[in-house]
């Protein structure tokens, strides 16, 4: 189903659950169209949201860890232009697992999903974003090297720090572009991944995340921001 072309359109990678789903819902409430990706064929919350937002949503299937699927999505969307691309997909591991305890396979799984794969998506879909549009990636305050004074969540922290560095390299290669680039730290949010002890509810985080992304439009270059629009130290 094609969405109305009279509205701003978000290409949201990882819209099926958690923060991605909440962002899809928030953008729809603010009058945007949303093309969201889900992984696999199972029915998700985004499917239900799509049914309630007839004509304003589209669903594509994408596993960001599979380069062939990224290439196929790029081909399917080649004739399109989006006002914003946001990559929300990501995973965590056992937060108590230290670097000397994690298996090589688990380390690779987290790094590929959280750092390599989002950047592959950005590289593949970047030119589908309007010249004055926004490209955002879900990072974390735990990716800040400066702010890491307590340790813990070592592998997850490392994956988000790697993502931040790769995004800085990407930005350095696109200095002449007018697109806004945002690494988003949404805060510790009570989702399936964040867990029940997280400090923020979705309602406290996501509307502010969306406002911060919207405020970034028209400001070229890369910023590492928290959900309230404050700069996060690298």
C-alpha positions as CSV (number, residue, x, y, z in Angstrom):
1,X,0.0,0.0,0.0
2,X,1.4,3.4,-1.0
3,X,1.3,6.1,1.6
4,X,0.0,9.6,0.9
5,X,2.7,11.8,-0.7
6,X,1.4,15.0,1.0
7,X,3.0,14.3,4.3
8,X,6.6,14.0,5.6
9,X,7.7,10.4,5.5
10,X,10.0,8.4,7.9
11,X,11.9,5.3,6.9
12,X,12.1,3.5,10.2
13,X,14.4,0.4,10.4
14,X,13.3,-1.7,13.3
15,X,9.6,-0.7,13.9
16,X,8.2,-3.9,15.2
17,X,8.6,-3.4,19.0
18,X,10.2,-1.4,21.8
19,X,11.5,2.1,21.1
20,X,11.1,1.6,17.3
21,X,7.4,0.8,17.6
22,X,6.9,3.7,20.0
23,X,8.7,6.0,17.6
24,X,6.4,4.9,14.7
25,X,3.4,5.6,16.9
26,X,4.6,9.0,17.9
27,X,5.5,10.1,14.3
28,X,2.1,9.0,13.1
29,X,0.5,11.0,15.9
30,X,2.5,14.0,14.6
31,X,1.1,13.7,11.1
32,X,4.0,11.8,9.4
33,X,3.8,8.8,7.2
34,X,5.9,5.8,8.3
35,X,7.5,3.1,6.3
36,X,8.7,0.6,8.9
37,X,10.7,-2.6,8.6
38,X,10.1,-5.8,10.6
39,X,12.2,-8.9,10.8
40,X,10.7,-12.1,9.5
41,X,7.2,-13.0,8.7
42,X,5.6,-13.1,12.2
43,X,2.9,-10.6,13.0
44,X,4.1,-7.6,15.1
45,X,2.8,-4.6,16.9
46,X,3.7,-2.5,13.8
47,X,1.3,-4.6,11.7
48,X,-1.5,-3.8,14.2
49,X,-0.5,-0.1,14.1
50,X,-0.5,-0.2,10.4
51,X,-4.1,-1.5,10.2
52,X,-5.2,1.5,12.4
53,X,-3.3,4.0,10.2
54,X,-4.6,3.1,6.7
55,X,-2.8,4.9,3.9
56,X,-0.1,6.3,6.2
57,X,2.1,3.2,6.8
58,X,4.0,0.7,4.8
59,X,5.7,-2.5,6.0
60,X,8.9,-3.9,4.6
61,X,10.8,-7.0,5.8
62,X,14.5,-6.6,6.7
63,X,17.0,-8.4,8.9
64,X,19.8,-5.8,9.1
65,X,22.4,-8.5,9.8
66,X,21.8,-9.9,6.2
67,X,23.5,-7.8,3.6
68,X,21.5,-9.4,0.8
69,X,18.3,-8.2,2.5
70,X,19.6,-4.6,2.8
71,X,20.5,-4.6,-0.9
72,X,17.1,-5.9,-1.8
73,X,15.4,-3.2,0.2
74,X,17.6,-0.6,-1.4
75,X,16.5,-1.8,-4.8
76,X,12.8,-1.9,-3.9
77,X,13.0,1.7,-2.6
78,X,15.3,3.1,-5.3
79,X,12.8,5.5,-6.7
80,X,11.7,6.9,-3.3
81,X,12.7,9.9,-1.3
82,X,12.3,10.1,2.5
83,X,12.4,13.1,4.9
84,X,14.1,11.0,7.6
85,X,15.9,7.7,8.0
86,X,16.1,6.3,11.5
87,X,17.8,3.0,12.4
88,X,16.4,1.7,15.6
89,X,17.3,-2.0,15.4
90,X,19.7,-3.4,18.0
91,X,20.2,-6.0,20.7
92,X,21.8,-6.5,24.1
93,X,23.5,-9.4,25.9
94,X,23.8,-10.5,29.5
95,X,24.6,-7.2,31.2
96,X,26.7,-9.0,33.9
97,X,29.0,-10.6,31.4
98,X,32.4,-9.1,31.4
99,X,34.8,-9.0,28.5
100,X,36.8,-12.0,29.8
101,X,33.6,-14.0,30.2
102,X,31.8,-13.4,26.9
103,X,32.2,-16.0,24.1
104,X,33.6,-14.9,20.8
105,X,30.3,-15.8,19.1
106,X,28.3,-13.6,21.5
107,X,30.7,-10.7,21.1
108,X,30.5,-11.0,17.3
109,X,26.7,-11.2,17.5
110,X,26.4,-8.0,19.5
111,X,29.0,-6.1,17.4
112,X,27.5,-7.1,14.1
113,X,24.0,-6.2,15.1
114,X,24.7,-3.0,16.9
115,X,27.6,-1.5,15.0
116,X,28.3,-3.0,11.6
117,X,24.7,-3.7,10.5
118,X,23.2,-0.2,11.3
119,X,26.1,1.4,9.3
120,X,25.5,-0.9,6.4
121,X,21.9,0.3,6.4
122,X,22.9,3.9,6.5
123,X,25.4,3.4,3.7
124,X,22.8,1.7,1.5
125,X,19.9,4.0,2.1
126,X,21.6,7.4,2.7
127,X,20.9,8.8,-0.8
128,X,17.2,8.0,-0.4
129,X,17.0,10.8,2.2
130,X,16.1,14.3,1.0
131,X,19.1,16.6,0.7
132,X,17.9,18.6,3.7
133,X,16.6,15.6,5.6
134,X,17.8,13.7,8.7
135,X,19.6,10.4,9.3
136,X,19.4,9.1,12.8
137,X,20.8,5.9,14.5
138,X,19.8,4.6,17.9
139,X,22.9,4.8,20.0
140,X,23.1,5.0,23.8
141,X,24.5,7.1,26.6
142,X,26.4,3.9,27.4
143,X,28.4,4.4,24.2
144,X,30.1,7.4,25.7
145,X,33.7,6.7,26.6
146,X,33.9,9.8,28.7
147,X,30.9,8.9,30.8
148,X,31.9,5.3,31.5
149,X,33.0,5.6,35.1
150,X,31.1,2.6,36.5
151,X,31.9,-0.2,34.0
152,X,29.2,-2.9,33.6
153,X,27.4,-3.8,30.4
154,X,30.8,-4.0,28.8
155,X,30.0,-5.7,25.5
156,X,26.9,-3.5,24.9
157,X,28.9,-0.4,25.7
158,X,31.6,-1.4,23.4
159,X,29.1,-2.0,20.5
160,X,27.6,1.4,20.9
161,X,31.0,3.1,21.2
162,X,32.0,1.3,18.0
163,X,28.8,2.5,16.3
164,X,29.5,6.1,17.4
165,X,33.0,5.9,15.9
166,X,31.8,4.4,12.6
167,X,29.2,7.2,12.4
168,X,31.9,9.8,12.9
169,X,33.9,8.3,10.1
170,X,30.8,8.3,7.9
171,X,30.2,12.0,8.7
172,X,33.8,12.8,7.9
173,X,33.2,11.4,4.4
174,X,30.1,13.5,3.9
175,X,31.2,16.9,5.1
176,X,29.7,18.7,2.1
177,X,26.2,17.2,2.7
178,X,23.4,19.3,4.2
179,X,21.7,16.3,5.9
180,X,21.5,16.3,9.7
181,X,23.1,13.2,11.3
182,X,22.1,12.2,14.8
183,X,23.3,9.5,17.2
184,X,20.4,9.3,19.6
185,X,20.8,8.3,23.3
186,X,17.2,7.7,24.4
187,X,17.9,7.2,28.0
188,X,17.4,4.0,30.0
189,X,13.8,3.1,29.0
190,X,11.5,0.4,30.4
191,X,11.2,-1.8,27.3
192,X,11.7,-5.5,26.8
193,X,15.4,-4.7,26.2
194,X,15.8,-2.0,28.8
195,X,14.1,-4.1,31.5
196,X,11.7,-3.3,34.3
197,X,14.2,-1.4,36.4
198,X,14.9,1.3,33.8
199,X,14.6,4.9,34.9
200,X,12.3,6.2,32.1
201,X,9.0,5.1,30.7
202,X,8.4,5.1,27.0
203,X,6.1,8.1,27.4
204,X,9.0,10.1,29.1
205,X,11.5,9.2,26.4
206,X,10.1,8.7,23.0
207,X,8.1,12.0,22.5
208,X,11.3,13.8,23.5
209,X,13.4,11.6,21.1
210,X,11.1,12.6,18.3
211,X,11.2,16.3,19.1
212,X,15.0,16.2,19.2
213,X,15.1,14.5,15.8
214,X,12.7,17.0,14.3
215,X,14.7,19.9,15.8
216,X,17.9,18.6,14.2
217,X,16.5,19.0,10.6
218,X,18.3,21.8,8.7
219,X,21.4,21.5,10.9
220,X,24.1,19.7,8.8
221,X,26.7,17.5,10.4
222,X,26.8,14.9,13.2
223,X,25.5,15.3,16.7
224,X,25.4,12.8,19.6
225,X,22.4,13.8,21.6
226,X,20.3,12.6,24.4
227,X,16.5,12.4,24.4
228,X,16.2,16.0,25.7
229,X,18.4,17.3,22.9
230,X,21.5,17.7,25.1
231,X,25.0,16.9,23.7
232,X,26.4,13.6,25.0
233,X,30.2,13.6,25.5
234,X,32.0,11.3,23.2
